[in-house]
Amino acid sequence: MERHHASGAANPPYGEKGGFCKITVTLPPEVYERLIRESTRRKIAQEPNQQLSSLLREAVMDYLRRIDWNQDDRF
């Protein structure tokens, strides 16, 4: 699978996600509520990337960077 935005841009500008893969995620209610709270906080603070999909992309990319870092330390 081709890697898109390897530079770390989890949330490129509108219209530049055509190569992204869509997925469906089922979350526990507590996690969903935390995402809603963070989305609301960003809206009130007028910060970018308020959508749940943006928050999830950021979280996944952060997690993958951390495990890549840890795997690099093993070798």
N, C-alpha and C positions, 0 to 999 in steps of 0.2 A: 504494500500500500504506500502510495506517495505521501510524504510528510508535507503538510501545508504550514506555512508561517513558522518555520523552525526557529525563526528569530525570537519567538516568544510572544508574538502578538496574538493573544487569546481573543481579542475583540477588535478585528479590523473594521474600517469604516463600512457603512452601509453599501451593499452591492459587491463587496469583496469576499464574500463567504461562499461563493458558488461552488468551490471545490471541497467544502466541508462535508462531512458525513452526518446525516441526521440520525439521532437515536431517541428512544423512549426510555425514560427512567422512572421507576417506582420508588418513592422515598417514604420513610417513616414520617408520620405527622409532625414529630418534633423537629426533624430536619427541614421539612417544608416550611414550618412556622419560622425557623431561624432565617431561612432564605428570604421569606416575606419581610421579616423585620429589617434585614440588611438592605433589601431593595427599597423599603420605605425610608430608611435612614439616608440612603444615597439620594433619593428624590428630594427629601427635605433639605439636605445639604447642597442640592444642585450639583451633585457629583455625576460623572459619566457612568456608563455601564450599569444601569439600574435593573435591567431585565433579568429574570431568573436564569435564562440561558447564558447570559454574560457571566453571572456569578458562578454558575456551574463550570463554564469553560475555564475561568480563572482558577477555581479550586482544583480542577483536574490537572491543569498544566502545572500548578504549583506542586501538587503531589508527585507528578511524574518527574519534575526537576529534582525533588528531594530524593526520590528513590534512585534516580540516575546518579546523583551525587554519592549516595551511600554505596552503590554498586561500584563506582569508580574507586572508592576507598578500599575495596576488597581485593583489587588486583594490583 
